[in-house]
Amino acid sequence: MARIAGVMGVVAVLGIPAAFAANPCDEGRERTGIGVAVRDGVLVVDAVDAGSAGATTSARAGDLVLQVNGVVPRSCAEYARAVRDARDGDKALLLLVGRADGEVALALGRRTWGGPGGAPAAVAILPTPAVAARRPPLPEAPPPFPPDVAVSVDSVVTDLGALVGQTRAGLGRYREAVTNARRGVETLAVRKDATPETITTLRRVARLHEVAVIAWGDMDKIRERNGIPQRLPIPDAMTAPFFSGSPEEQAIDEFEFLRETVASEPSGGRFSESSGEWRPTVARRLAWEQAGGTLGGVASTLATAP
């Protein structure tokens, strides 16, 4: 009895509701505000605490729990393992729930697992040696244009700004336009026709569009796999696989904001690796948004330059 009292005292000191501590249906509820239950053999959201992270995602009691990150849980224990994996790995918690009006994706960011009050955990600006060592190398840039091809900062900015408009012609035309825009950036770098800061920023914009190309390719794979016609949109919650060292992982490691698109990380060894899963529809949209915002800053700087 003394030992039990001691454990309960620790729970109280840590601020974890005692009722949640040992119940797998309430795993992580002190942070997510979401409790689940099995009803008629189906896992459902049983409770959403007012003012919690779960409440801000519009989670509802009665939602069917279809997927949690890369797991399709059928029991509270499986749900608890998925929540612990997200918490221990400092990853976003992505839930796909079912309602009468269709499927809805709910996302709880990594700050859910932060300190008291949901404050985000400290983030290192520079990668640790261990993280840097495991990162796959970035793809090589395409070659610059020949010397007889005229290239200027203004022409490269214009080409980068026109890329989203090229998407109407399909992935092939867009990919070609992205490659040519990146070649323009590398031409500026070789000819030293722009400052190092401008080159770095323009490379980022071009690279973001290269990421959008990767995501678009995975979206086409989802269409083929699920028989989705081109005229219909792909739901944000649908995922595509990626492996260690793949272009997808390169992009995710390069751009921190893409972490929120990851449903699960690759796992296993060299000869028996299981794929991770990411949401390419969201990744493409975020890449375009980041590219547009970054290029807008460059254009504004050039417009005000003497």
ZASE-463253 format. One record per residue (C-alpha): residue in three letters; x, y, z; residue number from 1. Coordinates in Angstrom, 1 decimal, always signed. Layout:
REM residues N
+------+--------+--------+--------+------+
| resn |   east |  north |     up | resi |
+------+--------+--------+--------+------+
|  ALA |      X |      Y |      Z |  NUM |
...
+------+--------+--------+--------+------+
***
This chain:
REM residues 306
+------+--------+--------+--------+------+
| resn |   east |  north |     up | resi |
+------+--------+--------+--------+------+
|  MET |   +0.0 |   +0.0 |   +0.0 |    1 |
|  ALA |   +2.9 |   +2.4 |   +0.8 |    2 |
|  ARG |   +4.4 |   +1.7 |   -2.6 |    3 |
|  ILE |   +1.1 |   +2.4 |   -4.4 |    4 |
|  ALA |   +0.7 |   +5.6 |   -2.4 |    5 |
|  GLY |   +4.2 |   +6.6 |   -3.4 |    6 |
|  VAL |   +3.5 |   +6.0 |   -7.1 |    7 |
|  MET |   +0.2 |   +8.0 |   -6.9 |    8 |
|  GLY |   +2.1 |  +10.8 |   -5.2 |    9 |
|  VAL |   +4.6 |  +11.0 |   -8.1 |   10 |
|  VAL |   +1.7 |  +11.1 |  -10.5 |   11 |
|  ALA |   +0.2 |  +14.0 |   -8.6 |   12 |
|  VAL |   +3.5 |  +15.9 |   -8.5 |   13 |
|  LEU |   +3.9 |  +15.5 |  -12.2 |   14 |
|  GLY |   +0.4 |  +16.9 |  -12.8 |   15 |
|  ILE |   -0.9 |  +13.8 |  -14.5 |   16 |
|  PRO |   -4.5 |  +12.9 |  -13.7 |   17 |
|  ALA |   -4.4 |   +9.7 |  -11.8 |   18 |
|  ALA |   -7.4 |   +8.4 |  -13.7 |   19 |
|  PHE |   -5.3 |   +8.7 |  -16.9 |   20 |
|  ALA |   -2.0 |   +7.2 |  -15.7 |   21 |
|  ALA |   -2.6 |   +3.5 |  -16.2 |   22 |
|  ASN |   -5.4 |   +3.4 |  -18.7 |   23 |
|  PRO |   -4.3 |   +2.8 |  -22.4 |   24 |
|  CYS |   -7.5 |   +4.4 |  -23.6 |   25 |
|  ASP |   -6.3 |   +7.6 |  -22.1 |   26 |
|  GLU |   -2.7 |   +7.5 |  -23.2 |   27 |
|  GLY |   -1.3 |  +11.0 |  -23.6 |   28 |
|  ARG |   -4.7 |  +12.5 |  -22.6 |   29 |
|  GLU |   -3.0 |  +15.0 |  -20.2 |   30 |
|  ARG |   -1.5 |  +16.6 |  -23.4 |   31 |
|  THR |   -3.9 |  +15.7 |  -26.2 |   32 |
|  GLY |   -7.2 |  +16.0 |  -24.2 |   33 |
|  ILE |   -8.4 |  +13.0 |  -26.1 |   34 |
|  GLY |   -9.7 |   +9.7 |  -24.6 |   35 |
|  VAL |  -10.7 |   +6.7 |  -26.7 |   36 |
|  ALA |  -12.8 |   +3.6 |  -26.1 |   37 |
|  VAL |  -13.8 |   +0.4 |  -27.9 |   38 |
|  ARG |  -17.5 |   +0.3 |  -28.7 |   39 |
|  ASP |  -19.1 |   -2.6 |  -30.5 |   40 |
|  GLY |  -15.6 |   -3.7 |  -31.6 |   41 |
|  VAL |  -14.7 |   -0.3 |  -33.0 |   42 |
|  LEU |  -12.3 |   +2.3 |  -31.6 |   43 |
|  VAL |  -13.9 |   +5.7 |  -31.1 |   44 |
|  VAL |  -13.1 |   +9.0 |  -29.5 |   45 |
|  ASP |  -14.8 |   +8.7 |  -26.1 |   46 |
|  ALA |  -14.0 |  +12.2 |  -24.7 |   47 |
|  VAL |  -12.4 |  +15.5 |  -25.8 |   48 |
|  ASP |  -11.4 |  +17.7 |  -22.9 |   49 |
|  ALA |  -12.5 |  +21.4 |  -23.2 |   50 |
|  GLY |   -9.6 |  +23.8 |  -24.0 |   51 |
|  SER |   -7.3 |  +20.9 |  -24.9 |   52 |
|  ALA |   -5.1 |  +20.4 |  -28.0 |   53 |
|  GLY |   -7.6 |  +17.9 |  -29.2 |   54 |
|  ALA |  -10.4 |  +20.4 |  -28.9 |   55 |
|  THR |   -8.6 |  +22.9 |  -31.1 |   56 |
|  THR |   -8.5 |  +20.3 |  -33.9 |   57 |
|  SER |  -12.3 |  +19.9 |  -33.7 |   58 |
|  ALA |  -12.1 |  +16.3 |  -32.5 |   59 |
|  ARG |  -15.5 |  +15.1 |  -31.4 |   60 |
|  ALA |  -16.7 |  +12.4 |  -29.1 |   61 |
|  GLY |  -18.1 |   +9.6 |  -31.3 |   62 |
|  ASP |  -15.5 |  +10.0 |  -34.1 |   63 |
|  LEU |  -14.3 |   +6.7 |  -35.4 |   64 |
|  VAL |  -10.5 |   +6.3 |  -35.0 |   65 |
|  LEU |   -9.4 |   +5.1 |  -38.4 |   66 |
|  GLN |   -5.7 |   +5.8 |  -38.2 |   67 |
|  VAL |   -3.1 |   +7.2 |  -35.8 |   68 |
|  ASN |   +0.1 |   +8.2 |  -37.6 |   69 |
|  GLY |   +1.0 |   +5.0 |  -39.4 |   70 |
|  VAL |   -1.1 |   +2.7 |  -37.2 |   71 |
|  VAL |   -4.6 |   +1.4 |  -37.9 |   72 |
|  PRO |   -5.6 |   +0.8 |  -34.2 |   73 |
|  ARG |   -8.2 |   -1.7 |  -33.3 |   74 |
|  SER |   -7.7 |   -1.5 |  -29.5 |   75 |
|  CYS |   -6.8 |   +1.0 |  -26.8 |   76 |
|  ALA |   -3.4 |   -0.8 |  -26.5 |   77 |
|  GLU |   -2.6 |   -0.2 |  -30.2 |   78 |
|  TYR |   -3.8 |   +3.4 |  -29.9 |   79 |
|  ALA |   -1.6 |   +3.9 |  -26.8 |   80 |
|  ARG |   +1.5 |   +2.6 |  -28.6 |   81 |
|  ALA |   +1.0 |   +5.0 |  -31.5 |   82 |
|  VAL |   +0.6 |   +7.9 |  -29.1 |   83 |
|  ARG |   +3.7 |   +6.9 |  -27.1 |   84 |
|  ASP |   +5.7 |   +6.6 |  -30.3 |   85 |
|  ALA |   +4.7 |  +10.1 |  -31.3 |   86 |
|  ARG |   +5.4 |  +11.5 |  -27.9 |   87 |
|  ASP |   +8.7 |   +9.7 |  -27.4 |   88 |
|  GLY |   +9.9 |  +10.6 |  -30.9 |   89 |
|  ASP |   +8.7 |  +14.3 |  -30.5 |   90 |
|  LYS |   +6.5 |  +13.8 |  -33.6 |   91 |
|  ALA |   +3.2 |  +15.3 |  -34.6 |   92 |
|  LEU |   +0.2 |  +13.2 |  -33.9 |   93 |
|  LEU |   -2.0 |  +12.8 |  -37.0 |   94 |
|  LEU |   -5.4 |  +11.2 |  -36.6 |   95 |
|  LEU |   -7.8 |  +10.1 |  -39.4 |   96 |
|  VAL |  -11.3 |   +9.9 |  -38.0 |   97 |
|  GLY |  -14.6 |   +8.9 |  -39.6 |   98 |
|  ARG |  -17.9 |  +10.8 |  -39.3 |   99 |
|  ALA |  -21.2 |  +10.6 |  -41.1 |  100 |
|  ASP |  -20.1 |  +13.3 |  -43.5 |  101 |
|  GLY |  -16.8 |  +11.5 |  -44.4 |  102 |
|  GLU |  -13.2 |  +11.2 |  -43.2 |  103 |
|  VAL |  -11.5 |  +14.1 |  -41.4 |  104 |
|  ALA |   -7.7 |  +14.5 |  -40.7 |  105 |
|  LEU |   -6.8 |  +15.9 |  -37.3 |  106 |
|  ALA |   -3.3 |  +17.1 |  -36.6 |  107 |
|  LEU |   -1.7 |  +17.8 |  -33.2 |  108 |
|  GLY |   +1.7 |  +19.4 |  -33.6 |  109 |
|  ARG |   +4.9 |  +18.4 |  -31.8 |  110 |
|  ARG |   +4.5 |  +21.2 |  -29.4 |  111 |
|  THR |   +1.7 |  +19.1 |  -27.9 |  112 |
|  TRP |   +4.4 |  +17.1 |  -26.0 |  113 |
|  GLY |   +6.2 |  +20.3 |  -24.8 |  114 |
|  GLY |   +6.7 |  +21.6 |  -21.3 |  115 |
|  PRO |   +3.9 |  +22.8 |  -18.9 |  116 |
|  GLY |   +1.1 |  +24.6 |  -20.7 |  117 |
|  GLY |   +2.0 |  +23.0 |  -24.0 |  118 |
|  ALA |   +5.1 |  +25.1 |  -24.6 |  119 |
|  PRO |   +7.2 |  +23.9 |  -27.4 |  120 |
|  ALA |  +10.4 |  +22.0 |  -26.6 |  121 |
|  ALA |  +13.7 |  +23.7 |  -27.3 |  122 |
|  VAL |  +14.8 |  +23.4 |  -30.9 |  123 |
|  ALA |  +18.5 |  +23.3 |  -31.9 |  124 |
|  ILE |  +19.3 |  +25.6 |  -34.8 |  125 |
|  LEU |  +22.3 |  +23.5 |  -35.9 |  126 |
|  PRO |  +22.0 |  +19.7 |  -36.2 |  127 |
|  THR |  +23.9 |  +17.6 |  -33.8 |  128 |
|  PRO |  +26.7 |  +15.5 |  -35.3 |  129 |
|  ALA |  +24.6 |  +12.3 |  -34.9 |  130 |
|  VAL |  +21.7 |  +13.9 |  -36.9 |  131 |
|  ALA |  +23.9 |  +15.4 |  -39.5 |  132 |
|  ALA |  +25.6 |  +12.0 |  -40.0 |  133 |
|  ARG |  +22.4 |  +10.2 |  -40.7 |  134 |
|  ARG |  +21.1 |  +12.7 |  -43.2 |  135 |
|  PRO |  +21.2 |  +11.5 |  -46.8 |  136 |
|  PRO |  +23.2 |  +13.8 |  -49.2 |  137 |
|  LEU |  +21.2 |  +16.3 |  -51.1 |  138 |
|  PRO |  +20.7 |  +15.7 |  -54.9 |  139 |
|  GLU |  +23.2 |  +17.3 |  -57.2 |  140 |
|  ALA |  +22.1 |  +20.6 |  -58.8 |  141 |
|  PRO |  +21.6 |  +20.6 |  -62.6 |  142 |
|  PRO |  +24.3 |  +22.2 |  -64.7 |  143 |
|  PRO |  +24.3 |  +25.9 |  -65.5 |  144 |
|  PHE |  +23.4 |  +27.2 |  -68.9 |  145 |
|  PRO |  +26.0 |  +27.6 |  -71.6 |  146 |
|  PRO |  +27.9 |  +31.0 |  -71.8 |  147 |
|  ASP |  +25.8 |  +32.2 |  -74.8 |  148 |
|  VAL |  +22.5 |  +32.0 |  -72.8 |  149 |
|  ALA |  +21.5 |  +35.3 |  -71.3 |  150 |
|  VAL |  +20.6 |  +35.1 |  -67.6 |  151 |
|  SER |  +20.0 |  +37.8 |  -65.0 |  152 |
|  VAL |  +18.6 |  +38.0 |  -61.5 |  153 |
|  ASP |  +15.4 |  +39.6 |  -62.9 |  154 |
|  SER |  +14.9 |  +36.8 |  -65.4 |  155 |
|  VAL |  +15.5 |  +34.1 |  -62.8 |  156 |
|  VAL |  +13.1 |  +35.7 |  -60.4 |  157 |
|  THR |  +10.5 |  +35.9 |  -63.2 |  158 |
|  ASP |  +11.0 |  +32.2 |  -64.1 |  159 |
|  LEU |  +10.7 |  +31.1 |  -60.5 |  160 |
|  GLY |   +7.5 |  +33.2 |  -60.1 |  161 |
|  ALA |   +6.0 |  +31.6 |  -63.2 |  162 |
|  LEU |   +6.5 |  +28.0 |  -62.0 |  163 |
|  VAL |   +3.1 |  +27.5 |  -60.3 |  164 |
|  GLY |   +1.4 |  +28.6 |  -63.5 |  165 |
|  GLN |   +3.2 |  +25.8 |  -65.3 |  166 |
|  THR |   +1.3 |  +23.2 |  -63.2 |  167 |
|  ARG |   -1.7 |  +23.5 |  -65.5 |  168 |
|  ALA |   +0.2 |  +21.6 |  -68.1 |  169 |
|  GLY |   +0.9 |  +18.7 |  -65.9 |  170 |
|  LEU |   +3.7 |  +17.2 |  -63.9 |  171 |
|  GLY |   +6.1 |  +16.7 |  -66.9 |  172 |
|  ARG |   +5.9 |  +20.3 |  -68.0 |  173 |
|  TYR |   +6.2 |  +21.6 |  -64.5 |  174 |
|  ARG |   +9.3 |  +19.4 |  -63.8 |  175 |
|  GLU |  +11.0 |  +20.7 |  -66.9 |  176 |
|  ALA |  +10.3 |  +24.3 |  -65.9 |  177 |
|  VAL |  +11.6 |  +23.7 |  -62.4 |  178 |
|  THR |  +14.8 |  +22.2 |  -63.8 |  179 |
|  ASN |  +15.4 |  +25.2 |  -66.1 |  180 |
|  ALA |  +14.7 |  +27.7 |  -63.3 |  181 |
|  ARG |  +17.2 |  +25.9 |  -61.1 |  182 |
|  ARG |  +19.8 |  +26.0 |  -64.0 |  183 |
|  GLY |  +19.2 |  +29.7 |  -64.1 |  184 |
|  VAL |  +20.1 |  +30.0 |  -60.4 |  185 |
|  GLU |  +23.2 |  +27.9 |  -60.9 |  186 |
|  THR |  +24.2 |  +30.1 |  -63.9 |  187 |
|  LEU |  +24.0 |  +33.2 |  -61.7 |  188 |
|  ALA |  +26.2 |  +31.5 |  -59.1 |  189 |
|  VAL |  +28.9 |  +30.4 |  -61.6 |  190 |
|  ARG |  +29.0 |  +33.8 |  -63.3 |  191 |
|  LYS |  +28.9 |  +35.6 |  -59.9 |  192 |
|  ASP |  +26.1 |  +37.8 |  -61.2 |  193 |
|  ALA |  +24.4 |  +37.9 |  -57.8 |  194 |
|  THR |  +25.4 |  +38.2 |  -54.1 |  195 |
|  PRO |  +25.9 |  +35.0 |  -52.2 |  196 |
|  GLU |  +22.8 |  +35.8 |  -50.1 |  197 |
|  THR |  +20.6 |  +36.2 |  -53.2 |  198 |
|  ILE |  +22.0 |  +32.9 |  -54.6 |  199 |
|  THR |  +21.2 |  +31.1 |  -51.4 |  200 |
|  THR |  +17.6 |  +32.4 |  -51.3 |  201 |
|  LEU |  +17.0 |  +31.7 |  -55.0 |  202 |
|  ARG |  +18.3 |  +28.2 |  -54.5 |  203 |
|  ARG |  +15.9 |  +27.6 |  -51.7 |  204 |
|  VAL |  +13.0 |  +28.7 |  -53.8 |  205 |
|  ALA |  +14.0 |  +26.4 |  -56.7 |  206 |
|  ARG |  +14.7 |  +23.6 |  -54.2 |  207 |
|  LEU |  +11.2 |  +24.0 |  -52.7 |  208 |
|  HIS |   +9.7 |  +23.5 |  -56.2 |  209 |
|  GLU |  +11.9 |  +20.4 |  -56.6 |  210 |
|  VAL |  +10.3 |  +19.1 |  -53.4 |  211 |
|  ALA |   +6.8 |  +19.9 |  -54.9 |  212 |
|  VAL |   +7.8 |  +17.8 |  -58.0 |  213 |
|  ILE |   +8.6 |  +14.8 |  -55.6 |  214 |
|  ALA |   +5.4 |  +15.2 |  -53.8 |  215 |
|  TRP |   +3.4 |  +15.4 |  -57.0 |  216 |
|  GLY |   +5.0 |  +12.2 |  -58.2 |  217 |
|  ASP |   +3.8 |  +10.5 |  -55.1 |  218 |
|  MET |   +0.3 |  +11.9 |  -55.5 |  219 |
|  ASP |   +0.2 |  +10.3 |  -58.9 |  220 |
|  LYS |   +1.1 |   +7.0 |  -57.3 |  221 |
|  ILE |   -1.7 |   +7.4 |  -54.9 |  222 |
|  ARG |   -4.1 |   +8.0 |  -57.8 |  223 |
|  GLU |   -2.9 |   +4.9 |  -59.6 |  224 |
|  ARG |   -3.1 |   +2.8 |  -56.4 |  225 |
|  ASN |   -6.6 |   +3.9 |  -55.5 |  226 |
|  GLY |   -8.1 |   +4.5 |  -58.9 |  227 |
|  ILE |   -8.6 |   +8.3 |  -58.3 |  228 |
|  PRO |   -9.3 |  +10.2 |  -61.5 |  229 |
|  GLN |   -7.2 |  +13.2 |  -62.4 |  230 |
|  ARG |  -10.2 |  +15.6 |  -62.1 |  231 |
|  LEU |  -10.7 |  +14.7 |  -58.4 |  232 |
|  PRO |   -8.6 |  +16.0 |  -55.6 |  233 |
|  ILE |   -6.5 |  +13.7 |  -53.4 |  234 |
|  PRO |   -7.5 |  +14.0 |  -49.7 |  235 |
|  ASP |   -4.9 |  +15.5 |  -47.5 |  236 |
|  ALA |   -4.9 |  +12.5 |  -45.2 |  237 |
|  MET |   -3.9 |  +10.0 |  -47.9 |  238 |
|  THR |   -0.3 |   +8.9 |  -47.5 |  239 |
|  ALA |   +2.5 |   +7.5 |  -49.7 |  240 |
|  PRO |   +5.5 |   +5.4 |  -48.6 |  241 |
|  PHE |   +9.1 |   +6.6 |  -48.4 |  242 |
|  PHE |  +12.3 |   +4.9 |  -47.4 |  243 |
|  SER |  +15.6 |   +5.9 |  -45.8 |  244 |
|  GLY |  +17.8 |   +7.8 |  -48.3 |  245 |
|  SER |  +14.9 |   +8.4 |  -50.6 |  246 |
|  PRO |  +14.2 |  +11.9 |  -52.2 |  247 |
|  GLU |  +11.3 |  +12.2 |  -49.8 |  248 |
|  GLU |  +13.5 |  +11.7 |  -46.8 |  249 |
|  GLN |  +16.1 |  +14.1 |  -48.2 |  250 |
|  ALA |  +13.3 |  +16.8 |  -48.5 |  251 |
|  ILE |  +11.9 |  +16.1 |  -45.1 |  252 |
|  ASP |  +15.4 |  +16.4 |  -43.5 |  253 |
|  GLU |  +16.2 |  +19.5 |  -45.4 |  254 |
|  PHE |  +13.0 |  +21.4 |  -44.6 |  255 |
|  GLU |  +11.7 |  +21.2 |  -41.0 |  256 |
|  PHE |   +8.2 |  +22.3 |  -41.9 |  257 |
|  LEU |   +7.7 |  +19.1 |  -43.9 |  258 |
|  ARG |   +7.9 |  +17.1 |  -40.6 |  259 |
|  GLU |   +4.2 |  +17.8 |  -40.1 |  260 |
|  THR |   +3.5 |  +15.8 |  -43.2 |  261 |
|  VAL |   +5.1 |  +12.6 |  -41.8 |  262 |
|  ALA |   +2.7 |  +10.0 |  -40.6 |  263 |
|  SER |   +5.4 |   +7.5 |  -39.7 |  264 |
|  GLU |   +9.2 |   +7.1 |  -40.0 |  265 |
|  PRO |  +10.9 |   +4.3 |  -41.9 |  266 |
|  SER |  +12.0 |   +1.5 |  -39.5 |  267 |
|  GLY |  +14.1 |   -1.6 |  -39.6 |  268 |
|  GLY |  +17.5 |   -2.5 |  -40.8 |  269 |
|  ARG |  +19.3 |   -2.4 |  -44.2 |  270 |
|  PHE |  +17.8 |   -5.7 |  -45.5 |  271 |
|  SER |  +14.4 |   -5.5 |  -43.9 |  272 |
|  GLU |  +13.3 |   -1.9 |  -43.8 |  273 |
|  SER |   +9.7 |   -0.9 |  -43.5 |  274 |
|  SER |   +8.7 |   +2.2 |  -45.3 |  275 |
|  GLY |   +7.6 |   +5.4 |  -43.6 |  276 |
|  GLU |   +4.5 |   +7.3 |  -44.7 |  277 |
|  TRP |   +4.0 |  +11.0 |  -45.6 |  278 |
|  ARG |   +1.2 |  +13.1 |  -46.9 |  279 |
|  PRO |   +2.4 |  +14.4 |  -50.3 |  280 |
|  THR |   -0.7 |  +16.5 |  -51.0 |  281 |
|  VAL |   +0.1 |  +18.6 |  -47.9 |  282 |
|  ALA |   +3.8 |  +18.6 |  -48.7 |  283 |
|  ARG |   +3.2 |  +20.0 |  -52.2 |  284 |
|  ARG |   +1.0 |  +22.7 |  -50.9 |  285 |
|  LEU |   +3.4 |  +23.7 |  -48.1 |  286 |
|  ALA |   +6.3 |  +23.7 |  -50.5 |  287 |
|  TRP |   +4.5 |  +26.1 |  -52.9 |  288 |
|  GLU |   +3.5 |  +28.4 |  -50.0 |  289 |
|  GLN |   +7.1 |  +28.6 |  -48.7 |  290 |
|  ALA |   +8.4 |  +29.1 |  -52.2 |  291 |
|  GLY |   +6.0 |  +31.9 |  -52.9 |  292 |
|  GLY |   +6.7 |  +33.7 |  -49.6 |  293 |
|  THR |  +10.5 |  +33.4 |  -50.0 |  294 |
|  LEU |  +10.4 |  +34.7 |  -53.6 |  295 |
|  GLY |   +8.2 |  +37.5 |  -52.6 |  296 |
|  GLY |  +10.8 |  +38.7 |  -50.2 |  297 |
|  VAL |  +13.5 |  +38.6 |  -52.9 |  298 |
|  ALA |  +11.3 |  +40.5 |  -55.4 |  299 |
|  SER |  +10.6 |  +43.2 |  -52.7 |  300 |
|  THR |  +14.3 |  +43.6 |  -52.0 |  301 |
|  LEU |  +15.1 |  +44.0 |  -55.7 |  302 |
|  ALA |  +12.3 |  +46.5 |  -56.2 |  303 |
|  THR |  +13.6 |  +48.8 |  -53.4 |  304 |
|  ALA |  +17.3 |  +48.4 |  -54.3 |  305 |
|  PRO |  +19.0 |  +51.6 |  -55.6 |  306 |
+------+--------+--------+--------+------+
***
